[in-house]
Amino acid sequence: MTSADVPGIRLNKFISDTGVCSRREADRFIEEGRVKINGQIALMGTRVVDGDQVTLNGKPLRAKPPAVYLIYNKPVGVTCTTDPRDRDNIVDAVRYPGGRIFPVGRLDKPSEGLILLTNDGDIVNKILRAGNAHEKEYVVTLDRPLANDFVRRMSAPIPILDTMTKPCQVRQISTDTFNIVLTQGLNRQIRRMAEYLGYEVMRLRRVRVMNLRLGGLRPGQWRELTPAEMAVIDRMLASSSKTEEASRIDAVPGTAGGRARKPTATPHAGERARRGKPSAARQPTAKNGARRSAKPGFSKR
């Protein structure tokens, strides 16, 4: 009889699968008599079957639930929070029956489109680190027709939030609508960039994250990722960093030490006159006087 024919799984693998430690550490815990099965001190090589109660240092261990990955077409009005006190929270909107899930990044309440939900914290860290430069694609409608130089200016670095945006791909779709691909995740980045150029965003829809697309999903609908989609994501994330170094703002040409220079340009004069708003180079400050920082990840759009 082979090991595959023996019921259950090895105790060290069961412990490791709960996420509390590695298999090697699990072996040490077993040797030290810190692991019990159904109240009895466990021995090395013991196998765990359905119904067994496993404890470590007297605390019960439970296997991790299967990983869940969902694509959700978030409608306008849904808030990307798991807080049940928010009546419009995304968890209640999705109503996923298979356990606890949470969104990967955010879309602000007036925005819509693709957002990934999961119960896998590890993939969240890899995707959200700004240094990993994963693409997010949006379709944006503005309050007035695009100027002849809009695509050029929107594609180039723009000063917002005391930093410069990275160059990005922009393509005009119609008189007042454009497509934009970002590899950055500054807070409300697209809205701030458009405002700097003298426009107001009327509709913002995310249509792609990395290799994931909305396809035929209608607002409010969700689906599980396919094995093929997950295989591509696994390859894309294989070299992604999960460390803080990845979230540092990349150096802008002409800066030193990876620190972004403070913008000196002023926003579109017509925008200041028309709307009476402060320049993007002088952002409102918090109560303590500190400027709001640029945060990495799938921030609000």
DRENDO-1510 file (C-alpha; in Angstrom, 1 decimal, always signed):
<recs>
REC; n; res; u; v; w
REC; 1; MET; +0.0; +0.0; +0.0 .
REC; 2; THR; +1.4; +3.4; -0.9 .
REC; 3; SER; +1.1; +6.6; +1.1 .
REC; 4; ALA; -1.6; +7.8; -1.3 .
REC; 5; ASP; -3.7; +4.8; -0.3 .
REC; 6; VAL; -3.6; +5.7; +3.4 .
REC; 7; PRO; -6.6; +7.8; +4.5 .
REC; 8; GLY; -6.1; +11.4; +5.7 .
REC; 9; ILE; -3.0; +13.6; +5.4 .
REC; 10; ARG; +0.2; +13.7; +7.4 .
REC; 11; LEU; +0.0; +15.7; +10.5 .
REC; 12; ASN; +2.8; +18.1; +9.7 .
REC; 13; LYS; +1.2; +19.0; +6.4 .
REC; 14; PHE; -2.2; +19.5; +8.0 .
REC; 15; ILE; -0.6; +21.9; +10.5 .
REC; 16; SER; +1.3; +23.7; +7.7 .
REC; 17; ASP; -1.8; +24.1; +5.6 .
REC; 18; THR; -3.5; +26.0; +8.4 .
REC; 19; GLY; -0.9; +28.7; +7.9 .
REC; 20; VAL; +0.6; +28.8; +11.4 .
REC; 21; CYS; +4.0; +27.5; +10.5 .
REC; 22; SER; +6.1; +25.5; +8.0 .
REC; 23; ARG; +6.2; +21.7; +7.9 .
REC; 24; ARG; +9.7; +21.7; +9.5 .
REC; 25; GLU; +8.4; +23.8; +12.4 .
REC; 26; ALA; +5.3; +21.5; +12.6 .
REC; 27; ASP; +7.7; +18.5; +13.0 .
REC; 28; ARG; +9.4; +20.3; +15.9 .
REC; 29; PHE; +6.1; +21.1; +17.6 .
REC; 30; ILE; +5.1; +17.4; +17.3 .
REC; 31; GLU; +8.4; +16.3; +18.7 .
REC; 32; GLU; +8.0; +18.7; +21.7 .
REC; 33; GLY; +4.6; +17.2; +22.5 .
REC; 34; ARG; +2.8; +20.4; +21.8 .
REC; 35; VAL; +0.4; +18.9; +19.3 .
REC; 36; LYS; -2.6; +16.7; +20.2 .
REC; 37; ILE; -5.2; +14.8; +18.2 .
REC; 38; ASN; -8.5; +14.3; +19.9 .
REC; 39; GLY; -6.9; +15.1; +23.2 .
REC; 40; GLN; -4.0; +12.7; +22.9 .
REC; 41; ILE; -0.3; +13.8; +22.3 .
REC; 42; ALA; +0.4; +13.2; +18.6 .
REC; 43; LEU; +3.3; +11.2; +17.3 .
REC; 44; MET; +5.5; +11.9; +14.2 .
REC; 45; GLY; +4.0; +10.4; +11.1 .
REC; 46; THR; +0.4; +10.4; +12.4 .
REC; 47; ARG; -2.2; +11.1; +9.8 .
REC; 48; VAL; -5.3; +13.4; +10.2 .
REC; 49; VAL; -8.7; +12.3; +8.9 .
REC; 50; ASP; -12.0; +14.1; +8.7 .
REC; 51; GLY; -13.5; +14.7; +12.2 .
REC; 52; ASP; -10.1; +14.7; +14.0 .
REC; 53; GLN; -9.6; +17.6; +16.4 .
REC; 54; VAL; -6.1; +18.9; +16.2 .
REC; 55; THR; -4.7; +21.4; +18.8 .
REC; 56; LEU; -1.4; +23.2; +19.1 .
REC; 57; ASN; -0.5; +24.5; +22.6 .
REC; 58; GLY; -4.1; +23.7; +23.5 .
REC; 59; LYS; -5.6; +25.9; +20.7 .
REC; 60; PRO; -7.6; +24.2; +18.0 .
REC; 61; LEU; -6.3; +24.2; +14.4 .
REC; 62; ARG; -8.5; +24.4; +11.4 .
REC; 63; ALA; -7.4; +23.9; +7.8 .
REC; 64; LYS; -7.6; +27.0; +5.6 .
REC; 65; PRO; -10.7; +27.2; +3.4 .
REC; 66; PRO; -10.1; +26.8; -0.3 .
REC; 67; ALA; -8.8; +29.9; -2.0 .
REC; 68; VAL; -11.5; +32.0; -3.7 .
REC; 69; TYR; -11.0; +34.5; -6.5 .
REC; 70; LEU; -13.9; +36.5; -7.9 .
REC; 71; ILE; -14.3; +39.2; -10.6 .
REC; 72; TYR; -17.1; +41.6; -9.7 .
REC; 73; ASN; -18.5; +44.3; -11.8 .
REC; 74; LYS; -19.0; +46.9; -9.1 .
REC; 75; PRO; -21.9; +49.3; -9.8 .
REC; 76; VAL; -21.9; +53.0; -8.9 .
REC; 77; GLY; -23.0; +53.4; -5.2 .
REC; 78; VAL; -21.2; +50.3; -3.8 .
REC; 79; THR; -18.5; +51.1; -1.3 .
REC; 80; CYS; -15.3; +49.0; -1.3 .
REC; 81; THR; -15.3; +48.2; +2.4 .
REC; 82; THR; -16.1; +45.1; +4.4 .
REC; 83; ASP; -17.5; +47.2; +7.3 .
REC; 84; PRO; -21.0; +45.9; +7.9 .
REC; 85; ARG; -22.0; +49.3; +9.3 .
REC; 86; ASP; -21.8; +50.7; +5.8 .
REC; 87; ARG; -25.1; +49.8; +4.2 .
REC; 88; ASP; -23.5; +49.8; +0.7 .
REC; 89; ASN; -20.5; +47.7; +1.6 .
REC; 90; ILE; -19.2; +45.4; -1.1 .
REC; 91; VAL; -19.5; +42.2; +0.8 .
REC; 92; ASP; -23.3; +42.6; +1.2 .
REC; 93; ALA; -23.6; +43.6; -2.4 .
REC; 94; VAL; -21.8; +40.5; -3.7 .
REC; 95; ARG; -23.5; +38.1; -1.3 .
REC; 96; TYR; -20.9; +35.4; -1.9 .
REC; 97; PRO; -22.1; +32.2; -0.2 .
REC; 98; GLY; -18.7; +30.5; +0.2 .
REC; 99; GLY; -17.3; +32.4; +3.2 .
REC; 100; ARG; -15.4; +35.6; +4.0 .
REC; 101; ILE; -14.0; +37.6; +1.1 .
REC; 102; PHE; -12.5; +41.0; +0.8 .
REC; 103; PRO; -11.7; +43.4; -2.2 .
REC; 104; VAL; -8.2; +43.7; -3.6 .
REC; 105; GLY; -7.8; +47.5; -3.6 .
REC; 106; ARG; -10.7; +49.9; -4.1 .
REC; 107; LEU; -12.8; +51.8; -6.5 .
REC; 108; ASP; -14.5; +54.9; -5.1 .
REC; 109; LYS; -18.2; +54.9; -4.7 .
REC; 110; PRO; -19.0; +57.0; -7.8 .
REC; 111; SER; -16.7; +54.7; -9.9 .
REC; 112; GLU; -17.6; +51.3; -11.4 .
REC; 113; GLY; -16.2; +48.3; -13.0 .
REC; 114; LEU; -13.8; +45.4; -12.4 .
REC; 115; ILE; -12.6; +44.6; -8.9 .
REC; 116; LEU; -11.1; +41.4; -7.6 .
REC; 117; LEU; -12.3; +39.8; -4.4 .
REC; 118; THR; -10.6; +37.0; -2.6 .
REC; 119; ASN; -9.9; +35.3; +0.7 .
REC; 120; ASP; -6.2; +35.0; -0.2 .
REC; 121; GLY; -4.1; +37.6; +1.7 .
REC; 122; ASP; -0.9; +36.6; +0.0 .
REC; 123; ILE; -2.1; +37.5; -3.5 .
REC; 124; VAL; -3.4; +40.8; -2.2 .
REC; 125; ASN; +0.0; +41.8; -1.0 .
REC; 126; LYS; +1.6; +40.9; -4.4 .
REC; 127; ILE; -0.9; +42.7; -6.5 .
REC; 128; LEU; -1.2; +45.9; -4.4 .
REC; 129; ARG; +2.5; +46.7; -4.2 .
REC; 130; ALA; +3.0; +49.7; -6.5 .
REC; 131; GLY; +6.5; +48.5; -7.5 .
REC; 132; ASN; +5.0; +45.4; -9.1 .
REC; 133; ALA; +3.6; +47.7; -11.9 .
REC; 134; HIS; +0.6; +45.6; -12.7 .
REC; 135; GLU; -1.7; +47.2; -15.4 .
REC; 136; LYS; -5.1; +48.6; -14.6 .
REC; 137; GLU; -7.2; +49.8; -17.6 .
REC; 138; TYR; -10.1; +52.3; -17.4 .
REC; 139; VAL; -12.6; +54.0; -19.7 .
REC; 140; VAL; -13.2; +57.6; -18.6 .
REC; 141; THR; -15.8; +60.1; -19.7 .
REC; 142; LEU; -15.2; +63.8; -19.0 .
REC; 143; ASP; -17.4; +66.9; -18.7 .
REC; 144; ARG; -16.4; +68.4; -22.0 .
REC; 145; PRO; -14.7; +67.5; -25.3 .
REC; 146; LEU; -11.0; +66.6; -25.2 .
REC; 147; ALA; -8.6; +69.2; -26.4 .
REC; 148; ASN; -6.3; +68.4; -29.3 .
REC; 149; ASP; -3.3; +68.0; -26.9 .
REC; 150; PHE; -5.2; +66.1; -24.2 .
REC; 151; VAL; -3.8; +62.7; -25.0 .
REC; 152; ARG; -0.3; +64.0; -25.0 .
REC; 153; ARG; -0.7; +65.8; -21.7 .
REC; 154; MET; -2.6; +63.0; -20.0 .
REC; 155; SER; +0.1; +60.5; -21.0 .
REC; 156; ALA; +2.9; +62.5; -19.6 .
REC; 157; PRO; +3.9; +62.9; -15.9 .
REC; 158; ILE; +1.5; +65.1; -14.0 .
REC; 159; PRO; +2.1; +66.7; -10.6 .
REC; 160; ILE; -0.4; +65.5; -8.0 .
REC; 161; LEU; -0.1; +64.7; -4.3 .
REC; 162; ASP; +3.5; +66.0; -4.1 .
REC; 163; THR; +4.8; +63.6; -6.7 .
REC; 164; MET; +4.8; +63.1; -10.4 .
REC; 165; THR; +2.6; +60.4; -12.0 .
REC; 166; LYS; +4.3; +57.8; -14.2 .
REC; 167; PRO; +3.9; +58.1; -18.0 .
REC; 168; CYS; +0.9; +56.1; -19.0 .
REC; 169; GLN; -1.0; +54.9; -22.1 .
REC; 170; VAL; -3.9; +57.1; -23.2 .
REC; 171; ARG; -6.1; +56.6; -26.2 .
REC; 172; GLN; -9.0; +58.8; -27.3 .
REC; 173; ILE; -12.3; +56.8; -27.9 .
REC; 174; SER; -14.8; +59.6; -28.7 .
REC; 175; THR; -15.2; +63.3; -28.3 .
REC; 176; ASP; -15.3; +63.3; -24.5 .
REC; 177; THR; -14.1; +59.7; -23.6 .
REC; 178; PHE; -10.7; +58.1; -23.4 .
REC; 179; ASN; -9.0; +54.9; -22.4 .
REC; 180; ILE; -6.1; +54.9; -19.9 .
REC; 181; VAL; -3.8; +52.2; -18.7 .
REC; 182; LEU; -2.0; +52.8; -15.4 .
REC; 183; THR; +0.7; +50.9; -13.6 .
REC; 184; GLN; +0.4; +53.2; -10.6 .
REC; 185; GLY; -2.1; +53.5; -7.8 .
REC; 186; LEU; -2.2; +57.0; -6.3 .
REC; 187; ASN; -5.3; +58.1; -4.4 .
REC; 188; ARG; -8.0; +59.1; -6.9 .
REC; 189; GLN; -5.3; +59.4; -9.5 .
REC; 190; ILE; -7.3; +59.6; -12.7 .
REC; 191; ARG; -9.7; +62.2; -11.3 .
REC; 192; ARG; -6.8; +64.3; -10.0 .
REC; 193; MET; -5.0; +64.1; -13.3 .
REC; 194; ALA; -8.1; +65.2; -15.2 .
REC; 195; GLU; -8.8; +68.0; -12.8 .
REC; 196; TYR; -5.2; +69.2; -13.2 .
REC; 197; LEU; -5.8; +69.5; -16.9 .
REC; 198; GLY; -9.1; +71.4; -16.4 .
REC; 199; TYR; -11.6; +68.6; -16.7 .
REC; 200; GLU; -14.1; +66.8; -14.4 .
REC; 201; VAL; -14.6; +63.1; -14.6 .
REC; 202; MET; -18.3; +62.2; -15.2 .
REC; 203; ARG; -17.9; +58.5; -15.5 .
REC; 204; LEU; -15.0; +56.2; -14.6 .
REC; 205; ARG; -15.1; +52.5; -15.3 .
REC; 206; ARG; -12.3; +49.9; -14.8 .
REC; 207; VAL; -12.4; +47.3; -17.5 .
REC; 208; ARG; -9.2; +45.3; -16.9 .
REC; 209; VAL; -6.8; +44.4; -14.1 .
REC; 210; MET; -3.7; +42.6; -15.4 .
REC; 211; ASN; -5.1; +39.8; -17.6 .
REC; 212; LEU; -8.6; +39.9; -16.1 .
REC; 213; ARG; -11.4; +41.6; -18.1 .
REC; 214; LEU; -15.1; +42.2; -17.3 .
REC; 215; GLY; -16.3; +40.5; -20.5 .
REC; 216; GLY; -20.0; +40.1; -20.5 .
REC; 217; LEU; -20.5; +40.8; -16.7 .
REC; 218; ARG; -23.2; +43.3; -16.1 .
REC; 219; PRO; -23.1; +45.7; -13.2 .
REC; 220; GLY; -23.7; +43.8; -10.0 .
REC; 221; GLN; -22.7; +40.4; -11.4 .
REC; 222; TRP; -19.7; +38.4; -10.4 .
REC; 223; ARG; -18.0; +35.2; -11.5 .
REC; 224; GLU; -15.1; +33.0; -10.3 .
REC; 225; LEU; -11.8; +33.2; -12.1 .
REC; 226; THR; -11.1; +30.4; -14.6 .
REC; 227; PRO; -8.1; +28.0; -14.1 .
REC; 228; ALA; -6.6; +29.6; -17.2 .
REC; 229; GLU; -6.9; +33.1; -15.7 .
REC; 230; MET; -5.4; +31.9; -12.5 .
REC; 231; ALA; -2.5; +30.2; -14.3 .
REC; 232; VAL; -1.6; +33.5; -16.0 .
REC; 233; ILE; -1.9; +35.4; -12.7 .
REC; 234; ASP; +0.4; +32.9; -11.0 .
REC; 235; ARG; +3.0; +33.5; -13.7 .
REC; 236; MET; +2.7; +37.2; -13.6 .
REC; 237; LEU; +3.0; +37.3; -9.8 .
REC; 238; ALA; +5.9; +34.7; -9.6 .
REC; 239; SER; +8.5; +37.5; -9.4 .
REC; 240; SER; +6.4; +40.1; -7.6 .
REC; 241; SER; +7.7; +41.5; -4.4 .
REC; 242; LYS; +5.7; +41.3; -1.2 .
REC; 243; THR; +8.1; +43.6; +0.7 .
REC; 244; GLU; +7.9; +47.3; +1.5 .
REC; 245; GLU; +10.7; +48.1; -1.0 .
REC; 246; ALA; +8.3; +47.5; -3.8 .
REC; 247; SER; +6.0; +50.2; -2.6 .
REC; 248; ARG; +8.5; +53.0; -2.7 .
REC; 249; ILE; +7.8; +55.7; -5.3 .
REC; 250; ASP; +10.0; +55.2; -8.3 .
REC; 251; ALA; +12.6; +57.9; -8.8 .
REC; 252; VAL; +11.6; +60.6; -11.3 .
REC; 253; PRO; +14.3; +61.7; -13.8 .
REC; 254; GLY; +16.2; +64.5; -12.2 .
REC; 255; THR; +15.7; +63.3; -8.6 .
REC; 256; ALA; +18.0; +61.5; -6.2 .
REC; 257; GLY; +17.6; +58.6; -3.9 .
REC; 258; GLY; +14.2; +57.5; -5.3 .
REC; 259; ARG; +12.4; +60.6; -3.9 .
REC; 260; ALA; +10.0; +62.3; -6.1 .
REC; 261; ARG; +10.6; +66.0; -6.6 .
REC; 262; LYS; +7.9; +68.4; -5.6 .
REC; 263; PRO; +5.9; +69.8; -8.6 .
REC; 264; THR; +6.4; +73.4; -9.5 .
REC; 265; ALA; +4.0; +73.6; -12.4 .
REC; 266; THR; +0.5; +75.1; -11.9 .
REC; 267; PRO; -2.8; +73.7; -13.1 .
REC; 268; HIS; -4.7; +74.8; -16.1 .
REC; 269; ALA; -5.5; +78.5; -15.7 .
REC; 270; GLY; -9.0; +78.0; -17.1 .
REC; 271; GLU; -9.8; +75.4; -14.4 .
REC; 272; ARG; -8.8; +77.7; -11.6 .
REC; 273; ALA; -10.9; +80.6; -13.0 .
REC; 274; ARG; -13.9; +78.4; -13.8 .
REC; 275; ARG; -14.0; +76.4; -10.6 .
REC; 276; GLY; -12.0; +78.4; -8.1 .
REC; 277; LYS; -10.2; +75.3; -6.9 .
REC; 278; PRO; -6.7; +75.3; -5.4 .
REC; 279; SER; -3.9; +74.1; -7.6 .
REC; 280; ALA; -3.0; +70.4; -7.7 .
REC; 281; ALA; +0.5; +71.5; -6.5 .
REC; 282; ARG; -1.0; +72.8; -3.3 .
REC; 283; GLN; -3.1; +70.0; -1.9 .
REC; 284; PRO; -5.3; +70.5; +1.2 .
REC; 285; THR; -3.5; +69.5; +4.4 .
REC; 286; ALA; -4.7; +67.3; +7.3 .
REC; 287; LYS; -5.4; +68.8; +10.7 .
REC; 288; ASN; -1.8; +68.3; +11.8 .
REC; 289; GLY; -0.6; +70.2; +8.8 .
REC; 290; ALA; +0.9; +67.2; +7.0 .
REC; 291; ARG; +0.3; +66.8; +3.3 .
REC; 292; ARG; -1.7; +63.8; +2.2 .
REC; 293; SER; +0.6; +61.1; +1.0 .
REC; 294; ALA; +0.5; +59.1; -2.2 .
REC; 295; LYS; -0.4; +55.6; -1.4 .
REC; 296; PRO; +0.5; +52.6; -3.5 .
REC; 297; GLY; -2.0; +50.0; -4.7 .
REC; 298; PHE; -5.4; +49.9; -6.4 .
REC; 299; SER; -6.4; +53.1; -4.7 .
REC; 300; LYS; -9.7; +54.8; -5.3 .
REC; 301; ARG; -10.4; +56.2; -8.8 .
</recs>
